[in-house]
Amino acid sequence: MRYRLLFTVLSSFLLGPATHAEPAVSLFDGKSLDGWEIRKGEEGWWTVADGVIRGGSMEKKVPHNTFIASKATYSDFELKLKVRLVKGEGFMNSGIQVRSVRLPDNHEMRGYQVDAGIGWWGKLYDESRRKRVIGEPVNPEALAVVVKDWDWNEIRILCEGPRIRTWVNGVAAVDYTEQDPDIPLTGRLGLQAHGGGRFVVEFKDLTIREVTK
């Protein structure tokens, strides 16, 4: 009984009042891109090897942003994953799309992007919609201490109603609440290799835990 009470208190602190978290499920089997969609013509930019998803190339420049997108859509959830950028040349950047959609006949996705890359760690960007940073790190100095530019970083993303919170390596990054009632609070996930650079981005240990009221 004591442990059940403790779990309830901790759940309320982390997920807010009157919420229920489903068990976490894996979004990547370590061997294939089952459950993910690649836009036709962009298959060459995405591979799976050594238990990681790899986007981009060390041999040639990525001409434009390229994404793989989850086939499923999600509303309120906790997403965890690890991401690493492998140093190459040019603009080297990535991001994780949440509550997003694919644009018709276009390589872009539209929606919230949790950024990853030098000078961008911890920022929330509105990809192909407002096209600007909408959330800055709550404590840039603390974040700078734990971020590892060319190594694995663990990202945690918690979406609950209009509120989006993120952590990098356990340190709070963004706490953003959407004020526009017309912005969708549901959508697909996406993994990005940014255009303009010759580099590789890697993802692993992707899990999601859906949260219901």
matplotlib code that plots the C-alpha trace (Angstrom):
import matplotlib.pyplot as plt

x = [0.0, 2.8, 4.6, 1.3, 0.8, 4.4, 3.9, 0.7, 2.5, 5.4, 3.0, 1.2, 4.4, 5.8, 2.6, 0.2, -3.0, -5.7, -3.5, -2.8, 0.3, 0.2, 3.2, 6.1, 6.4, 9.4, 9.2, 12.2, 13.0, 16.8, 16.7, 14.2, 12.1, 8.8, 6.3, 8.0, 7.4, 10.1, 9.0, 9.4, 12.8, 14.4, 15.1, 18.8, 19.1, 17.8, 19.3, 19.4, 22.7, 24.3, 21.0, 20.5, 18.6, 20.9, 19.9, 22.1, 25.4, 29.1, 29.7, 27.4, 25.5, 21.9, 20.2, 17.2, 15.5, 14.6, 12.4, 11.1, 7.6, 5.8, 2.8, 0.9, -0.4, -0.1, -1.7, -0.5, 2.6, 6.1, 8.7, 12.3, 15.2, 18.9, 20.4, 24.0, 25.4, 28.4, 30.7, 31.1, 31.0, 28.5, 25.4, 24.9, 21.6, 18.7, 15.5, 12.5, 9.1, 6.1, 2.4, 3.3, 2.1, 3.7, 3.2, 1.6, 4.0, 6.8, 9.8, 9.0, 7.0, 5.0, 4.8, 6.8, 10.5, 12.7, 16.0, 19.4, 22.7, 25.4, 23.7, 20.3, 20.1, 17.1, 15.2, 11.7, 11.2, 7.9, 8.9, 7.2, 4.5, 5.6, 9.2, 10.9, 12.0, 9.1, 10.7, 14.2, 16.0, 14.8, 18.4, 20.9, 23.9, 22.8, 22.0, 25.4, 27.1, 25.4, 25.0, 27.5, 27.7, 29.2, 28.1, 24.9, 22.3, 19.1, 16.0, 12.8, 9.7, 6.4, 3.3, 0.2, -2.6, -1.1, 2.0, 5.3, 8.2, 11.6, 14.8, 18.3, 20.4, 18.0, 18.2, 15.1, 15.2, 11.9, 8.6, 6.3, 2.5, 0.7, -1.6, -3.0, -6.2, -6.0, -2.7, -3.3, -2.4, -2.1, 0.0, 2.9, 6.4, 9.4, 13.1, 15.1, 18.4, 18.7, 19.6, 22.9, 25.5, 27.5, 27.0, 25.1, 22.5, 21.8, 18.8, 18.3, 16.3, 13.1, 10.1, 6.7, 4.3, 0.9, -0.8, -4.6, -6.8]
y = [0.0, 2.4, 1.8, 2.3, 5.6, 6.7, 5.7, 7.8, 10.9, 10.6, 10.1, 13.3, 15.2, 14.0, 13.8, 16.2, 15.5, 13.0, 11.3, 7.7, 6.5, 3.4, 1.0, 2.2, 0.5, 0.4, 2.4, 0.6, -3.1, -2.5, -4.2, -2.5, 0.6, -1.2, 1.4, 4.2, 5.8, 7.1, 9.6, 8.1, 9.0, 9.5, 5.9, 6.3, 8.8, 6.3, 3.0, 0.7, -0.8, -1.9, -1.4, 2.3, 4.3, 6.4, 9.4, 11.5, 10.6, 11.0, 10.8, 13.4, 16.4, 16.0, 18.4, 19.2, 18.2, 14.6, 12.8, 9.4, 9.7, 7.4, 5.7, 6.1, 9.4, 10.4, 13.1, 13.1, 11.0, 10.7, 10.0, 8.9, 8.3, 8.8, 10.8, 11.3, 13.5, 12.1, 15.0, 15.7, 19.0, 21.8, 22.4, 19.5, 19.4, 17.2, 17.2, 15.2, 16.0, 15.7, 16.3, 16.8, 16.1, 15.5, 18.2, 17.0, 16.6, 18.1, 16.7, 18.8, 18.0, 20.6, 20.8, 21.0, 20.1, 19.4, 20.4, 18.6, 20.1, 22.6, 25.8, 24.2, 21.7, 22.2, 24.6, 24.0, 25.0, 25.3, 23.5, 24.7, 26.5, 29.6, 28.8, 30.1, 29.1, 29.1, 27.7, 28.4, 26.4, 27.3, 27.2, 27.4, 27.3, 24.0, 22.5, 23.4, 21.4, 18.1, 18.3, 16.2, 17.6, 14.6, 11.8, 10.2, 12.5, 11.2, 13.2, 13.1, 14.8, 15.1, 16.3, 16.9, 19.0, 22.3, 21.9, 20.5, 19.8, 18.4, 17.2, 16.6, 14.1, 14.6, 18.4, 20.4, 22.1, 23.5, 24.2, 25.6, 26.0, 26.6, 29.6, 29.2, 27.1, 26.3, 24.4, 20.6, 18.7, 15.4, 14.2, 12.0, 11.7, 12.3, 12.0, 14.5, 14.8, 18.5, 19.6, 21.3, 19.1, 16.0, 14.1, 11.3, 11.4, 8.3, 7.3, 4.4, 3.3, 4.9, 4.3, 6.0, 5.9, 7.3, 9.4, 9.6, 11.8]
z = [0.0, 0.9, -2.4, -4.4, -2.6, -3.4, -7.1, -7.2, -5.7, -8.1, -11.0, -10.1, -9.9, -13.2, -15.3, -13.6, -11.7, -12.9, -15.5, -16.3, -18.1, -20.2, -20.2, -22.4, -25.7, -28.1, -31.4, -32.9, -33.1, -33.7, -37.0, -39.3, -39.8, -39.2, -38.0, -39.8, -43.2, -45.6, -48.3, -51.7, -53.2, -49.9, -49.0, -49.5, -46.6, -44.0, -42.9, -39.9, -38.7, -35.4, -33.6, -34.5, -37.1, -39.2, -41.3, -43.6, -45.3, -44.7, -48.5, -49.9, -48.7, -47.7, -50.3, -48.1, -44.8, -44.8, -42.2, -41.3, -39.8, -37.5, -39.1, -35.8, -34.4, -30.7, -28.5, -24.9, -24.3, -22.9, -25.5, -24.7, -27.1, -27.6, -30.4, -31.6, -34.4, -36.2, -37.2, -40.9, -42.8, -43.3, -41.3, -39.0, -37.2, -36.4, -34.5, -33.2, -34.6, -32.3, -33.0, -36.7, -40.2, -43.5, -46.0, -49.2, -52.2, -50.1, -48.2, -45.0, -41.9, -40.1, -36.4, -33.2, -33.4, -30.4, -31.8, -31.7, -32.7, -31.7, -30.6, -30.9, -28.0, -25.9, -28.2, -29.5, -33.2, -35.1, -38.3, -41.6, -39.6, -37.7, -38.8, -35.7, -32.3, -29.9, -26.8, -25.4, -22.6, -19.2, -17.9, -20.7, -18.3, -16.7, -20.1, -21.5, -18.7, -19.6, -23.4, -25.4, -28.9, -30.7, -28.4, -27.3, -25.6, -24.0, -24.8, -22.9, -24.3, -22.3, -24.1, -22.0, -23.5, -24.7, -22.5, -23.9, -21.6, -22.6, -20.8, -22.2, -20.2, -17.2, -17.2, -17.9, -21.2, -22.5, -20.7, -23.3, -23.3, -26.6, -26.6, -30.0, -29.8, -33.5, -33.2, -33.3, -30.1, -31.9, -34.8, -35.9, -34.7, -37.0, -37.0, -39.1, -40.9, -41.7, -45.2, -46.1, -44.4, -44.9, -41.6, -40.0, -37.2, -35.2, -33.0, -30.6, -27.5, -28.7, -26.4, -25.9, -23.1, -23.8, -21.2, -20.8, -18.6]

ax = plt.figure().add_subplot(projection="3d")
ax.plot(x, y, z, "-o")
ax.set_aspect("equal")
plt.show()
